[in-house]
Amino acid sequence: MKAVAQKLGIGSTETLRKWVRQDQIDSGQRPGTSTEESAQVKAMKKEIAELKRANEILKAAASFFAAELDRPHLRS
């Protein structure tokens, strides 16, 4: 590992070891979370956060408009 890391110009053998380990996971030779699965989870977490923000905005708007409907209006 050390010789290969030096030939590739990688500063740490641990970096190379992690790359090899992740490649084994991605190719199905080793159990674990693949790069694709990790990207999907990240995208889903981002989407969930966006949906939660949108939901809060909608709740606030619904409360505002409900209060407007309850308020007596004067007609001129």
PyMOL Python script that loads the backbone (N, CA, C, O; Angstrom):
from pymol import cmd

cmd.read_pdbstr("""\
ATOM      1  N   MET A   1       0.821  -1.187   0.000  1.00  0.00           N
ATOM      2  CA  MET A   1       0.000   0.000   0.000  1.00  0.00           C
ATOM      3  C   MET A   1       0.872   1.260   0.000  1.00  0.00           C
ATOM      4  O   MET A   1       0.600   2.221  -0.720  1.00  0.00           O
ATOM      5  N   LYS A   2       1.908   1.232   0.811  1.00  0.00           N
ATOM      6  CA  LYS A   2       2.760   2.405   0.924  1.00  0.00           C
ATOM      7  C   LYS A   2       3.436   2.723  -0.411  1.00  0.00           C
ATOM      8  O   LYS A   2       3.492   3.883  -0.819  1.00  0.00           O
ATOM      9  N   ALA A   3       3.945   1.701  -1.084  1.00  0.00           N
ATOM     10  CA  ALA A   3       4.628   1.905  -2.368  1.00  0.00           C
ATOM     11  C   ALA A   3       3.655   2.428  -3.427  1.00  0.00           C
ATOM     12  O   ALA A   3       3.993   3.327  -4.196  1.00  0.00           O
ATOM     13  N   VAL A   4       2.458   1.868  -3.463  1.00  0.00           N
ATOM     14  CA  VAL A   4       1.453   2.295  -4.443  1.00  0.00           C
ATOM     15  C   VAL A   4       1.037   3.736  -4.151  1.00  0.00           C
ATOM     16  O   VAL A   4       0.906   4.540  -5.074  1.00  0.00           O
ATOM     17  N   ALA A   5       0.830   4.064  -2.885  1.00  0.00           N
ATOM     18  CA  ALA A   5       0.444   5.422  -2.508  1.00  0.00           C
ATOM     19  C   ALA A   5       1.508   6.417  -2.939  1.00  0.00           C
ATOM     20  O   ALA A   5       1.184   7.494  -3.441  1.00  0.00           O
ATOM     21  N   GLN A   6       2.785   6.064  -2.747  1.00  0.00           N
ATOM     22  CA  GLN A   6       3.873   6.950  -3.151  1.00  0.00           C
ATOM     23  C   GLN A   6       3.914   7.114  -4.674  1.00  0.00           C
ATOM     24  O   GLN A   6       4.120   8.221  -5.173  1.00  0.00           O
ATOM     25  N   LYS A   7       3.720   6.021  -5.409  1.00  0.00           N
ATOM     26  CA  LYS A   7       3.737   6.084  -6.875  1.00  0.00           C
ATOM     27  C   LYS A   7       2.591   6.936  -7.414  1.00  0.00           C
ATOM     28  O   LYS A   7       2.742   7.613  -8.431  1.00  0.00           O
ATOM     29  N   LEU A   8       1.449   6.902  -6.733  1.00  0.00           N
ATOM     30  CA  LEU A   8       0.294   7.689  -7.160  1.00  0.00           C
ATOM     31  C   LEU A   8       0.330   9.117  -6.620  1.00  0.00           C
ATOM     32  O   LEU A   8      -0.496   9.947  -6.998  1.00  0.00           O
ATOM     33  N   GLY A   9       1.275   9.401  -5.746  1.00  0.00           N
ATOM     34  CA  GLY A   9       1.391  10.735  -5.181  1.00  0.00           C
ATOM     35  C   GLY A   9       0.349  11.034  -4.121  1.00  0.00           C
ATOM     36  O   GLY A   9      -0.009  12.189  -3.889  1.00  0.00           O
ATOM     37  N   ILE A  10      -0.135   9.974  -3.480  1.00  0.00           N
ATOM     38  CA  ILE A  10      -1.120  10.126  -2.415  1.00  0.00           C
ATOM     39  C   ILE A  10      -0.361  10.281  -1.106  1.00  0.00           C
ATOM     40  O   ILE A  10       0.536   9.495  -0.802  1.00  0.00           O
ATOM     41  N   GLY A  11      -0.723  11.294  -0.339  1.00  0.00           N
ATOM     42  CA  GLY A  11       0.011  11.598   0.881  1.00  0.00           C
ATOM     43  C   GLY A  11      -0.122  10.562   1.979  1.00  0.00           C
ATOM     44  O   GLY A  11       0.775  10.431   2.812  1.00  0.00           O
ATOM     45  N   SER A  12      -1.217   9.826   1.999  1.00  0.00           N
ATOM     46  CA  SER A  12      -1.465   8.911   3.104  1.00  0.00           C
ATOM     47  C   SER A  12      -1.866   7.525   2.580  1.00  0.00           C
ATOM     48  O   SER A  12      -2.671   7.412   1.656  1.00  0.00           O
ATOM     49  N   THR A  13      -1.304   6.494   3.171  1.00  0.00           N
ATOM     50  CA  THR A  13      -1.710   5.136   2.788  1.00  0.00           C
ATOM     51  C   THR A  13      -3.149   4.862   3.222  1.00  0.00           C
ATOM     52  O   THR A  13      -3.840   4.040   2.620  1.00  0.00           O
ATOM     53  N   GLU A  14      -3.596   5.559   4.274  1.00  0.00           N
ATOM     54  CA  GLU A  14      -4.972   5.366   4.754  1.00  0.00           C
ATOM     55  C   GLU A  14      -5.975   5.846   3.707  1.00  0.00           C
ATOM     56  O   GLU A  14      -7.040   5.248   3.554  1.00  0.00           O
ATOM     57  N   THR A  15      -5.647   6.914   2.988  1.00  0.00           N
ATOM     58  CA  THR A  15      -6.512   7.398   1.917  1.00  0.00           C
ATOM     59  C   THR A  15      -6.671   6.332   0.851  1.00  0.00           C
ATOM     60  O   THR A  15      -7.787   6.049   0.415  1.00  0.00           O
ATOM     61  N   LEU A  16      -5.573   5.740   0.429  1.00  0.00           N
ATOM     62  CA  LEU A  16      -5.614   4.679  -0.573  1.00  0.00           C
ATOM     63  C   LEU A  16      -6.397   3.477  -0.055  1.00  0.00           C
ATOM     64  O   LEU A  16      -7.179   2.874  -0.791  1.00  0.00           O
ATOM     65  N   ARG A  17      -6.186   3.134   1.203  1.00  0.00           N
ATOM     66  CA  ARG A  17      -6.889   2.005   1.820  1.00  0.00           C
ATOM     67  C   ARG A  17      -8.405   2.248   1.802  1.00  0.00           C
ATOM     68  O   ARG A  17      -9.179   1.333   1.519  1.00  0.00           O
ATOM     69  N   LYS A  18      -8.824   3.487   2.105  1.00  0.00           N
ATOM     70  CA  LYS A  18     -10.250   3.831   2.084  1.00  0.00           C
ATOM     71  C   LYS A  18     -10.813   3.735   0.676  1.00  0.00           C
ATOM     72  O   LYS A  18     -11.935   3.266   0.486  1.00  0.00           O
ATOM     73  N   TRP A  19     -10.039   4.177  -0.321  1.00  0.00           N
ATOM     74  CA  TRP A  19     -10.485   4.095  -1.716  1.00  0.00           C
ATOM     75  C   TRP A  19     -10.690   2.643  -2.139  1.00  0.00           C
ATOM     76  O   TRP A  19     -11.682   2.305  -2.783  1.00  0.00           O
ATOM     77  N   VAL A  20      -9.736   1.794  -1.766  1.00  0.00           N
ATOM     78  CA  VAL A  20      -9.822   0.365  -2.115  1.00  0.00           C
ATOM     79  C   VAL A  20     -11.034  -0.256  -1.423  1.00  0.00           C
ATOM     80  O   VAL A  20     -11.794  -1.002  -2.041  1.00  0.00           O
ATOM     81  N   ARG A  21     -11.208   0.051  -0.155  1.00  0.00           N
ATOM     82  CA  ARG A  21     -12.341  -0.474   0.607  1.00  0.00           C
ATOM     83  C   ARG A  21     -13.675  -0.038  -0.030  1.00  0.00           C
ATOM     84  O   ARG A  21     -14.592  -0.845  -0.179  1.00  0.00           O
ATOM     85  N   GLN A  22     -13.768   1.241  -0.401  1.00  0.00           N
ATOM     86  CA  GLN A  22     -14.999   1.737  -1.012  1.00  0.00           C
ATOM     87  C   GLN A  22     -15.236   1.086  -2.373  1.00  0.00           C
ATOM     88  O   GLN A  22     -16.377   0.792  -2.727  1.00  0.00           O
ATOM     89  N   ASP A  23     -14.176   0.861  -3.131  1.00  0.00           N
ATOM     90  CA  ASP A  23     -14.323   0.176  -4.423  1.00  0.00           C
ATOM     91  C   ASP A  23     -14.828  -1.250  -4.220  1.00  0.00           C
ATOM     92  O   ASP A  23     -15.653  -1.728  -4.999  1.00  0.00           O
ATOM     93  N   GLN A  24     -14.348  -1.928  -3.192  1.00  0.00           N
ATOM     94  CA  GLN A  24     -14.819  -3.280  -2.900  1.00  0.00           C
ATOM     95  C   GLN A  24     -16.289  -3.267  -2.514  1.00  0.00           C
ATOM     96  O   GLN A  24     -17.034  -4.168  -2.898  1.00  0.00           O
ATOM     97  N   ILE A  25     -16.715  -2.266  -1.767  1.00  0.00           N
ATOM     98  CA  ILE A  25     -18.129  -2.139  -1.393  1.00  0.00           C
ATOM     99  C   ILE A  25     -18.964  -1.872  -2.637  1.00  0.00           C
ATOM    100  O   ILE A  25     -19.999  -2.504  -2.845  1.00  0.00           O
ATOM    101  N   ASP A  26     -18.506  -0.925  -3.470  1.00  0.00           N
ATOM    102  CA  ASP A  26     -19.242  -0.560  -4.682  1.00  0.00           C
ATOM    103  C   ASP A  26     -19.377  -1.726  -5.657  1.00  0.00           C
ATOM    104  O   ASP A  26     -20.382  -1.839  -6.360  1.00  0.00           O
ATOM    105  N   SER A  27     -18.362  -2.597  -5.698  1.00  0.00           N
ATOM    106  CA  SER A  27     -18.399  -3.732  -6.620  1.00  0.00           C
ATOM    107  C   SER A  27     -19.087  -4.959  -6.022  1.00  0.00           C
ATOM    108  O   SER A  27     -19.222  -5.984  -6.691  1.00  0.00           O
ATOM    109  N   GLY A  28     -19.528  -4.855  -4.750  1.00  0.00           N
ATOM    110  CA  GLY A  28     -20.256  -5.953  -4.122  1.00  0.00           C
ATOM    111  C   GLY A  28     -19.380  -7.008  -3.485  1.00  0.00           C
ATOM    112  O   GLY A  28     -19.881  -8.046  -3.051  1.00  0.00           O
ATOM    113  N   GLN A  29     -18.093  -6.769  -3.421  1.00  0.00           N
ATOM    114  CA  GLN A  29     -17.169  -7.742  -2.820  1.00  0.00           C
ATOM    115  C   GLN A  29     -17.131  -7.634  -1.298  1.00  0.00           C
ATOM    116  O   GLN A  29     -16.634  -8.529  -0.614  1.00  0.00           O
ATOM    117  N   ARG A  30     -17.653  -6.546  -0.785  1.00  0.00           N
ATOM    118  CA  ARG A  30     -17.587  -6.293   0.651  1.00  0.00           C
ATOM    119  C   ARG A  30     -18.905  -5.644   1.077  1.00  0.00           C
ATOM    120  O   ARG A  30     -19.450  -4.838   0.324  1.00  0.00           O
ATOM    121  N   PRO A  31     -19.434  -5.969   2.258  1.00  0.00           N
ATOM    122  CA  PRO A  31     -20.677  -5.335   2.702  1.00  0.00           C
ATOM    123  C   PRO A  31     -20.434  -3.881   3.115  1.00  0.00           C
ATOM    124  O   PRO A  31     -19.347  -3.512   3.561  1.00  0.00           O
ATOM    125  N   GLY A  32     -21.465  -3.084   2.954  1.00  0.00           N
ATOM    126  CA  GLY A  32     -21.365  -1.686   3.367  1.00  0.00           C
ATOM    127  C   GLY A  32     -22.241  -0.813   2.488  1.00  0.00           C
ATOM    128  O   GLY A  32     -22.945  -1.306   1.607  1.00  0.00           O
ATOM    129  N   THR A  33     -22.190   0.474   2.735  1.00  0.00           N
ATOM    130  CA  THR A  33     -22.988   1.437   1.977  1.00  0.00           C
ATOM    131  C   THR A  33     -22.209   1.868   0.741  1.00  0.00           C
ATOM    132  O   THR A  33     -21.104   2.402   0.834  1.00  0.00           O
ATOM    133  N   SER A  34     -22.816   1.623  -0.421  1.00  0.00           N
ATOM    134  CA  SER A  34     -22.141   1.977  -1.673  1.00  0.00           C
ATOM    135  C   SER A  34     -22.162   3.487  -1.877  1.00  0.00           C
ATOM    136  O   SER A  34     -22.924   4.208  -1.233  1.00  0.00           O
ATOM    137  N   THR A  35     -21.317   3.943  -2.778  1.00  0.00           N
ATOM    138  CA  THR A  35     -21.257   5.362  -3.109  1.00  0.00           C
ATOM    139  C   THR A  35     -22.612   5.844  -3.621  1.00  0.00           C
ATOM    140  O   THR A  35     -23.063   6.934  -3.268  1.00  0.00           O
ATOM    141  N   GLU A  36     -23.256   5.030  -4.454  1.00  0.00           N
ATOM    142  CA  GLU A  36     -24.564   5.383  -5.013  1.00  0.00           C
ATOM    143  C   GLU A  36     -25.619   5.493  -3.909  1.00  0.00           C
ATOM    144  O   GLU A  36     -26.407   6.439  -3.889  1.00  0.00           O
ATOM    145  N   GLU A  37     -25.631   4.526  -2.998  1.00  0.00           N
ATOM    146  CA  GLU A  37     -26.594   4.556  -1.893  1.00  0.00           C
ATOM    147  C   GLU A  37     -26.358   5.772  -1.005  1.00  0.00           C
ATOM    148  O   GLU A  37     -27.306   6.415  -0.555  1.00  0.00           O
ATOM    149  N   SER A  38     -25.109   6.076  -0.761  1.00  0.00           N
ATOM    150  CA  SER A  38     -24.770   7.224   0.066  1.00  0.00           C
ATOM    151  C   SER A  38     -25.255   8.520  -0.587  1.00  0.00           C
ATOM    152  O   SER A  38     -25.774   9.404   0.095  1.00  0.00           O
ATOM    153  N   ALA A  39     -25.085   8.631  -1.901  1.00  0.00           N
ATOM    154  CA  ALA A  39     -25.548   9.814  -2.627  1.00  0.00           C
ATOM    155  C   ALA A  39     -27.070   9.911  -2.589  1.00  0.00           C
ATOM    156  O   ALA A  39     -27.623  11.004  -2.464  1.00  0.00           O
ATOM    157  N   GLN A  40     -27.751   8.762  -2.698  1.00  0.00           N
ATOM    158  CA  GLN A  40     -29.212   8.760  -2.644  1.00  0.00           C
ATOM    159  C   GLN A  40     -29.715   9.206  -1.277  1.00  0.00           C
ATOM    160  O   GLN A  40     -30.665   9.983  -1.186  1.00  0.00           O
ATOM    161  N   VAL A  41     -29.087   8.721  -0.223  1.00  0.00           N
ATOM    162  CA  VAL A  41     -29.485   9.098   1.143  1.00  0.00           C
ATOM    163  C   VAL A  41     -29.280  10.602   1.338  1.00  0.00           C
ATOM    164  O   VAL A  41     -30.132  11.282   1.911  1.00  0.00           O
ATOM    165  N   LYS A  42     -28.148  11.115   0.860  1.00  0.00           N
ATOM    166  CA  LYS A  42     -27.869  12.546   0.982  1.00  0.00           C
ATOM    167  C   LYS A  42     -28.919  13.366   0.243  1.00  0.00           C
ATOM    168  O   LYS A  42     -29.409  14.366   0.768  1.00  0.00           O
ATOM    169  N   ALA A  43     -29.267  12.948  -0.973  1.00  0.00           N
ATOM    170  CA  ALA A  43     -30.273  13.662  -1.767  1.00  0.00           C
ATOM    171  C   ALA A  43     -31.640  13.598  -1.085  1.00  0.00           C
ATOM    172  O   ALA A  43     -32.373  14.586  -1.071  1.00  0.00           O
ATOM    173  N   MET A  44     -31.981  12.450  -0.527  1.00  0.00           N
ATOM    174  CA  MET A  44     -33.270  12.305   0.143  1.00  0.00           C
ATOM    175  C   MET A  44     -33.338  13.171   1.404  1.00  0.00           C
ATOM    176  O   MET A  44     -34.377  13.768   1.685  1.00  0.00           O
ATOM    177  N   LYS A  45     -32.254  13.243   2.157  1.00  0.00           N
ATOM    178  CA  LYS A  45     -32.220  14.083   3.352  1.00  0.00           C
ATOM    179  C   LYS A  45     -32.403  15.546   2.968  1.00  0.00           C
ATOM    180  O   LYS A  45     -33.104  16.288   3.656  1.00  0.00           O
ATOM    181  N   LYS A  46     -31.775  15.963   1.868  1.00  0.00           N
ATOM    182  CA  LYS A  46     -31.921  17.334   1.391  1.00  0.00           C
ATOM    183  C   LYS A  46     -33.367  17.606   0.991  1.00  0.00           C
ATOM    184  O   LYS A  46     -33.922  18.654   1.319  1.00  0.00           O
ATOM    185  N   GLU A  47     -33.971  16.658   0.281  1.00  0.00           N
ATOM    186  CA  GLU A  47     -35.356  16.815  -0.152  1.00  0.00           C
ATOM    187  C   GLU A  47     -36.301  16.884   1.048  1.00  0.00           C
ATOM    188  O   GLU A  47     -37.231  17.690   1.061  1.00  0.00           O
ATOM    189  N   ILE A  48     -36.067  16.051   2.043  1.00  0.00           N
ATOM    190  CA  ILE A  48     -36.899  16.057   3.253  1.00  0.00           C
ATOM    191  C   ILE A  48     -36.795  17.412   3.948  1.00  0.00           C
ATOM    192  O   ILE A  48     -37.805  17.954   4.396  1.00  0.00           O
ATOM    193  N   ALA A  49     -35.591  17.960   4.040  1.00  0.00           N
ATOM    194  CA  ALA A  49     -35.413  19.267   4.678  1.00  0.00           C
ATOM    195  C   ALA A  49     -36.169  20.347   3.906  1.00  0.00           C
ATOM    196  O   ALA A  49     -36.802  21.213   4.510  1.00  0.00           O
ATOM    197  N   GLU A  50     -36.105  20.298   2.573  1.00  0.00           N
ATOM    198  CA  GLU A  50     -36.830  21.271   1.753  1.00  0.00           C
ATOM    199  C   GLU A  50     -38.339  21.125   1.937  1.00  0.00           C
ATOM    200  O   GLU A  50     -39.054  22.123   2.027  1.00  0.00           O
ATOM    201  N   LEU A  51     -38.818  19.899   1.993  1.00  0.00           N
ATOM    202  CA  LEU A  51     -40.249  19.666   2.187  1.00  0.00           C
ATOM    203  C   LEU A  51     -40.713  20.140   3.562  1.00  0.00           C
ATOM    204  O   LEU A  51     -41.814  20.676   3.692  1.00  0.00           O
ATOM    205  N   LYS A  52     -39.891  19.949   4.578  1.00  0.00           N
ATOM    206  CA  LYS A  52     -40.239  20.430   5.920  1.00  0.00           C
ATOM    207  C   LYS A  52     -40.342  21.950   5.936  1.00  0.00           C
ATOM    208  O   LYS A  52     -41.253  22.508   6.548  1.00  0.00           O
ATOM    209  N   ARG A  53     -39.395  22.626   5.254  1.00  0.00           N
ATOM    210  CA  ARG A  53     -39.453  24.093   5.187  1.00  0.00           C
ATOM    211  C   ARG A  53     -40.716  24.540   4.454  1.00  0.00           C
ATOM    212  O   ARG A  53     -41.402  25.461   4.898  1.00  0.00           O
ATOM    213  N   ALA A  54     -41.021  23.891   3.339  1.00  0.00           N
ATOM    214  CA  ALA A  54     -42.222  24.244   2.577  1.00  0.00           C
ATOM    215  C   ALA A  54     -43.476  24.007   3.422  1.00  0.00           C
ATOM    216  O   ALA A  54     -44.411  24.807   3.386  1.00  0.00           O
ATOM    217  N   ASN A  55     -43.496  22.922   4.169  1.00  0.00           N
ATOM    218  CA  ASN A  55     -44.635  22.610   5.028  1.00  0.00           C
ATOM    219  C   ASN A  55     -44.831  23.686   6.097  1.00  0.00           C
ATOM    220  O   ASN A  55     -45.960  24.088   6.377  1.00  0.00           O
ATOM    221  N   GLU A  56     -43.736  24.148   6.691  1.00  0.00           N
ATOM    222  CA  GLU A  56     -43.824  25.206   7.706  1.00  0.00           C
ATOM    223  C   GLU A  56     -44.364  26.497   7.089  1.00  0.00           C
ATOM    224  O   GLU A  56     -45.169  27.191   7.709  1.00  0.00           O
ATOM    225  N   ILE A  57     -43.927  26.818   5.882  1.00  0.00           N
ATOM    226  CA  ILE A  57     -44.422  28.017   5.196  1.00  0.00           C
ATOM    227  C   ILE A  57     -45.917  27.884   4.936  1.00  0.00           C
ATOM    228  O   ILE A  57     -46.674  28.831   5.147  1.00  0.00           O
ATOM    229  N   LEU A  58     -46.340  26.712   4.481  1.00  0.00           N
ATOM    230  CA  LEU A  58     -47.764  26.492   4.209  1.00  0.00           C
ATOM    231  C   LEU A  58     -48.599  26.560   5.484  1.00  0.00           C
ATOM    232  O   LEU A  58     -49.708  27.095   5.469  1.00  0.00           O
ATOM    233  N   LYS A  59     -48.083  26.030   6.574  1.00  0.00           N
ATOM    234  CA  LYS A  59     -48.802  26.103   7.855  1.00  0.00           C
ATOM    235  C   LYS A  59     -48.964  27.554   8.291  1.00  0.00           C
ATOM    236  O   LYS A  59     -50.035  27.958   8.745  1.00  0.00           O
ATOM    237  N   ALA A  60     -47.898  28.332   8.150  1.00  0.00           N
ATOM    238  CA  ALA A  60     -47.954  29.741   8.536  1.00  0.00           C
ATOM    239  C   ALA A  60     -48.951  30.495   7.658  1.00  0.00           C
ATOM    240  O   ALA A  60     -49.715  31.319   8.159  1.00  0.00           O
ATOM    241  N   ALA A  61     -48.951  30.224   6.376  1.00  0.00           N
ATOM    242  CA  ALA A  61     -49.886  30.886   5.460  1.00  0.00           C
ATOM    243  C   ALA A  61     -51.324  30.497   5.791  1.00  0.00           C
ATOM    244  O   ALA A  61     -52.218  31.344   5.781  1.00  0.00           O
ATOM    245  N   ALA A  62     -51.546  29.221   6.083  1.00  0.00           N
ATOM    246  CA  ALA A  62     -52.901  28.761   6.420  1.00  0.00           C
ATOM    247  C   ALA A  62     -53.386  29.441   7.697  1.00  0.00           C
ATOM    248  O   ALA A  62     -54.546  29.842   7.786  1.00  0.00           O
ATOM    249  N   SER A  63     -52.512  29.570   8.674  1.00  0.00           N
ATOM    250  CA  SER A  63     -52.895  30.246   9.927  1.00  0.00           C
ATOM    251  C   SER A  63     -53.224  31.709   9.666  1.00  0.00           C
ATOM    252  O   SER A  63     -54.197  32.234  10.208  1.00  0.00           O
ATOM    253  N   PHE A  64     -52.431  32.357   8.853  1.00  0.00           N
ATOM    254  CA  PHE A  64     -52.663  33.762   8.534  1.00  0.00           C
ATOM    255  C   PHE A  64     -54.015  33.953   7.862  1.00  0.00           C
ATOM    256  O   PHE A  64     -54.795  34.821   8.254  1.00  0.00           O
ATOM    257  N   PHE A  65     -54.290  33.133   6.842  1.00  0.00           N
ATOM    258  CA  PHE A  65     -55.548  33.286   6.116  1.00  0.00           C
ATOM    259  C   PHE A  65     -56.746  32.863   6.959  1.00  0.00           C
ATOM    260  O   PHE A  65     -57.829  33.430   6.813  1.00  0.00           O
ATOM    261  N   ALA A  66     -56.575  31.893   7.827  1.00  0.00           N
ATOM    262  CA  ALA A  66     -57.664  31.497   8.723  1.00  0.00           C
ATOM    263  C   ALA A  66     -57.990  32.644   9.677  1.00  0.00           C
ATOM    264  O   ALA A  66     -59.159  32.906   9.960  1.00  0.00           O
ATOM    265  N   ALA A  67     -56.969  33.319  10.166  1.00  0.00           N
ATOM    266  CA  ALA A  67     -57.185  34.458  11.058  1.00  0.00           C
ATOM    267  C   ALA A  67     -57.878  35.586  10.304  1.00  0.00           C
ATOM    268  O   ALA A  67     -58.725  36.278  10.870  1.00  0.00           O
ATOM    269  N   GLU A  68     -57.534  35.777   9.055  1.00  0.00           N
ATOM    270  CA  GLU A  68     -58.180  36.824   8.236  1.00  0.00           C
ATOM    271  C   GLU A  68     -59.671  36.517   8.055  1.00  0.00           C
ATOM    272  O   GLU A  68     -60.498  37.428   8.075  1.00  0.00           O
ATOM    273  N   LEU A  69     -60.008  35.249   7.881  1.00  0.00           N
ATOM    274  CA  LEU A  69     -61.406  34.873   7.702  1.00  0.00           C
ATOM    275  C   LEU A  69     -62.219  35.071   8.975  1.00  0.00           C
ATOM    276  O   LEU A  69     -63.406  35.390   8.919  1.00  0.00           O
ATOM    277  N   ASP A  70     -61.571  34.881  10.123  1.00  0.00           N
ATOM    278  CA  ASP A  70     -62.259  35.036  11.417  1.00  0.00           C
ATOM    279  C   ASP A  70     -62.441  36.506  11.797  1.00  0.00           C
ATOM    280  O   ASP A  70     -63.322  36.829  12.594  1.00  0.00           O
ATOM    281  N   ARG A  71     -61.636  37.383  11.247  1.00  0.00           N
ATOM    282  CA  ARG A  71     -61.677  38.793  11.597  1.00  0.00           C
ATOM    283  C   ARG A  71     -62.865  39.469  10.921  1.00  0.00           C
ATOM    284  O   ARG A  71     -63.079  39.295   9.722  1.00  0.00           O
ATOM    285  N   PRO A  72     -63.634  40.237  11.682  1.00  0.00           N
ATOM    286  CA  PRO A  72     -64.763  40.928  11.049  1.00  0.00           C
ATOM    287  C   PRO A  72     -64.266  42.028  10.102  1.00  0.00           C
ATOM    288  O   PRO A  72     -63.349  42.782  10.428  1.00  0.00           O
ATOM    289  N   HIS A  73     -64.880  42.099   8.950  1.00  0.00           N
ATOM    290  CA  HIS A  73     -64.482  43.089   7.958  1.00  0.00           C
ATOM    291  C   HIS A  73     -65.587  44.145   7.818  1.00  0.00           C
ATOM    292  O   HIS A  73     -66.773  43.818   7.783  1.00  0.00           O
ATOM    293  N   LEU A  74     -65.186  45.380   7.741  1.00  0.00           N
ATOM    294  CA  LEU A  74     -66.120  46.485   7.558  1.00  0.00           C
ATOM    295  C   LEU A  74     -66.243  46.792   6.080  1.00  0.00           C
ATOM    296  O   LEU A  74     -65.239  46.925   5.381  1.00  0.00           O
ATOM    297  N   ARG A  75     -67.472  46.904   5.604  1.00  0.00           N
ATOM    298  CA  ARG A  75     -67.670  47.238   4.195  1.00  0.00           C
ATOM    299  C   ARG A  75     -68.035  48.704   4.096  1.00  0.00           C
ATOM    300  O   ARG A  75     -68.814  49.217   4.900  1.00  0.00           O
ATOM    301  N   SER A  76     -67.468  49.377   3.104  1.00  0.00           N
ATOM    302  CA  SER A  76     -67.788  50.785   2.956  1.00  0.00           C
ATOM    303  C   SER A  76     -68.852  51.012   1.939  1.00  0.00           C
ATOM    304  O   SER A  76     -69.239  52.154   1.695  1.00  0.00           O
TER     305      SER A  76
END
""", "prot")
cmd.dss("prot")
cmd.show_as("cartoon", "prot")
cmd.util.cbc("prot")
cmd.orient("prot")
